[in-house]
Amino acid sequence: MINRTEAGLSKALQQLESLQDEATALSKPHANDSEIAALARLQSQIQLATEMVKAMRRRTKSMGSHYRAD
């Protein structure tokens, strides 16, 4: 099981926001189709991870494999 804490989840959310900013900066005006698809996939994965971390922060009680150490 992974021990989760509010501090750790907050840090993860900040890192994901930073990654999203970096991914946005990768956008090129004259990118080819494969570059556009790769960037869209990356941004979708970052968005999914962000929403998962937000859900983990809302759940303050431990349940199953979701264990809150705080």
C-alpha positions as CSV (number, residue, x, y, z in Angstrom):
1,M,0.0,0.0,0.0
2,I,1.1,3.5,-0.6
3,N,1.0,5.9,2.3
4,R,-0.7,9.2,1.3
5,T,-0.5,12.5,3.2
6,E,-2.0,15.9,2.5
7,A,1.6,17.3,2.2
8,G,2.6,14.6,-0.3
9,L,-0.5,15.0,-2.4
10,S,-0.2,18.8,-2.4
11,K,3.4,18.4,-3.6
12,A,2.3,16.0,-6.3
13,L,-0.4,18.4,-7.5
14,Q,2.2,21.2,-7.7
15,Q,4.5,19.0,-9.7
16,L,1.7,18.1,-12.1
17,E,0.8,21.7,-12.6
18,S,4.4,22.4,-13.4
19,L,4.5,19.5,-15.9
20,Q,1.3,20.9,-17.5
21,D,3.0,24.3,-18.0
22,E,6.0,22.6,-19.5
23,A,3.8,20.5,-21.9
24,T,2.0,23.6,-23.0
25,A,5.3,25.3,-23.8
26,L,6.1,22.3,-26.1
27,S,3.4,23.3,-28.5
28,K,4.7,24.4,-31.9
29,P,2.9,26.4,-34.5
30,H,4.1,24.1,-37.4
31,A,4.1,20.7,-35.7
32,N,3.4,17.6,-37.7
33,D,0.5,15.2,-37.0
34,S,2.5,12.8,-34.8
35,E,3.9,15.6,-32.7
36,I,0.4,17.0,-32.2
37,A,-0.9,13.6,-31.2
38,A,1.9,12.9,-28.8
39,L,1.4,16.3,-27.1
40,A,-2.3,15.7,-26.8
41,R,-1.7,12.3,-25.3
42,L,0.8,13.8,-22.8
43,Q,-1.6,16.6,-21.8
44,S,-4.4,14.0,-21.4
45,Q,-2.2,11.9,-19.1
46,I,-1.2,14.8,-17.0
47,Q,-4.9,15.9,-16.7
48,L,-5.9,12.4,-15.6
49,A,-3.1,12.3,-13.0
50,T,-4.2,15.7,-11.7
51,E,-7.8,14.6,-11.3
52,M,-6.7,11.4,-9.6
53,V,-4.6,13.4,-7.1
54,K,-7.5,15.8,-6.5
55,A,-9.8,12.8,-5.7
56,M,-7.2,11.4,-3.4
57,R,-7.0,14.7,-1.5
58,R,-10.8,14.7,-1.1
59,R,-10.8,11.2,0.4
60,T,-9.5,11.8,3.9
61,K,-10.4,8.3,5.3
62,S,-8.4,5.2,4.6
63,M,-10.2,2.5,2.5
64,G,-8.7,-0.5,0.8
65,S,-5.5,0.3,-0.9
66,H,-6.1,4.0,-0.3
67,Y,-4.3,4.6,3.0
68,R,-4.0,8.1,4.5
69,A,-1.1,8.3,6.9
70,D,-2.2,11.7,8.3
